[in-house]
Amino acid sequence: DTKGGGAFCFVEYGVEIHVKPGHILIGATPKNWHANLSPVDGEKYSIIGYYKKVLANPRLLEEWRARQKVIANPL
């Protein structure tokens, strides 16, 4: 049994997850209130991902890039 970890909670749902070393927890945390309920014992790594629908559509992406150029260089 490996010691360490910590308690993670999705506040709105009252769900507590006991995370142990070696566990991977993936959650839609920008959409859900969350918190550590106890100090983290050991190392903790957080990987943040960002997804925007416009980036998956080539036409919308090109329009977005064109708008960004106008904003960056107004004249």
Phi, psi and omega in degrees: 000122180272131178275160178116183180107206181178170180259127180245144185225136165268103191303311184301328185259353182065030182262123178250131181240125178270107183267127180249160177307134181095345178284150172239126179243121179243126181214154176278066188293335176293336182265346185232132175297136182212161181197156168275131180269345179220161176299147177281125179260106183108196181273147177226131177245134176243129177245123183256129177245148181228131179229131177231126185308321183301330182288342181268352182246114185304318181294312180296323179297317179296319177297319180297315179298320179298317178297321180296323178296319179295318180295318182288328182230075185303324177192000000 
